[in-house]
Amino acid sequence: EVQLVESGGGLVQPGRSLKLSCAASGFTFSNYYMAWVRQAPKKGLEWVATISTSGSRTYYPDSVKGRFTISRDNAKSSLYLQMNSLKSEDTATYYCARHWKQLVFDYWGQGVMVTVSS
Amino acid sequence: DIQMTQSPASLSASLGETVTIQCRASEDIYSGLAWYQQKPGKSPQLLIYGASSLQDGVPSRFSGSGSGTQYSLKISSMQTEDEGVYFCQQGLKYPWTFGGGTKLELK
């Protein structure tokens, strides 16, 4: 059974940093692209970052480019999201997801809440 | 960026009723379209990929169709457990984008 478990969320002040983690199990982690998708309170879904199987290629939307960094450790079956220069508009639930063939997000974690506020 | 527009924003349906949700892309996405269901307090779950392929474990009352810029999700017989928010997503090209969502409630 595929499982994705996020951790590391919390309350952080604007301008500060936070690092999210995602522990994967139930599949061969190194064979899949992985992604982060977020959802602001009562809002829709926004793709945040994707990383290739080896970690050599990363993709971001303009809204987070230069501030967020996605990375992975295939030996630990773990995915990370380093978030710097956080803004109030980054407040959201962040989901770790498997990005199957870079087409769809076929498995999702339970999500972790990030609140950016002074 | 490819913009995804869903309609309606919300709807209510009776048990056993057929429900259809529409999704329009701002350019041809060549059937690179997925549908997700999100129940209250839960993470999204993949229902349909490639516009019409049913994800493993998804009930057969769900179906997807469409091509070019116009796509739809159909629920052939509304059930209580189908309440939630439905999102479409284009997987053709970066940046991957979602529709705004359609909230489905039981009448």
Interface residues (C-beta under 8 A of the other chain):
Chain A: V37 G44 L45 E46 W47 T50 Y59 P61 D62 Y95 W100 Q102 L103 V104 F105 D106 Y107 W108 G109 Q110 G111
Chain B: G32 A34 Y36 K42 S43 P44 Q45 L46 Y49 G50 Q55 F87 Q89 G91 Y94 P95 W96 T97 F98 G99 G100 G101
